[in-house]
Amino acid sequence: MNNLLKTVTASLILICSTAANAVDMTKPTGTGKLAITNISIGSDGTNIDFEGPVENYGTVFATHYLQSVDGDRTRGTLTGEARAMLNDGGMVVTPHHGT
């Protein structure tokens, strides 16, 4: 019985912590405009760098790396990272990726 109680408690903590870290993208916490600061085109892909102020986050810096995955270059992947230098001196970092 004690092991069952521990398992249930651990499961609830895991479920609650996962839900607490979820981001509701339908209700953004800040808006802003990022300017493109650099574009670097290479034979394997393209890097695009952005930066600018975003409300509630301070200055945001982001990098996207675009890379094709097929010979005719009509499909590809996007990877990158965004960093926010918060107004209170803290920092938030988030990776991103997609196709």
TAHUZI-V338459 format. One record per run of one state. SS is the DSSP state (a for helix, b for strand, c for the rest). FROM is the first residue (numbers start at 0). TO is the last residue. If there is no record, write none. Layout:
# TAHUZI-V338459
ss=SS from=FROM to=TO
ss=SS from=FROM to=TO
This chain:
# TAHUZI-V338459
ss=c from=0 to=0
ss=a from=1 to=19
ss=c from=20 to=30
ss=b from=31 to=31
ss=c from=32 to=33
ss=b from=34 to=40
ss=c from=41 to=44
ss=b from=45 to=53
ss=c from=54 to=56
ss=b from=57 to=67
ss=c from=68 to=74
ss=b from=75 to=84
ss=c from=85 to=89
ss=b from=90 to=97
ss=c from=98 to=98
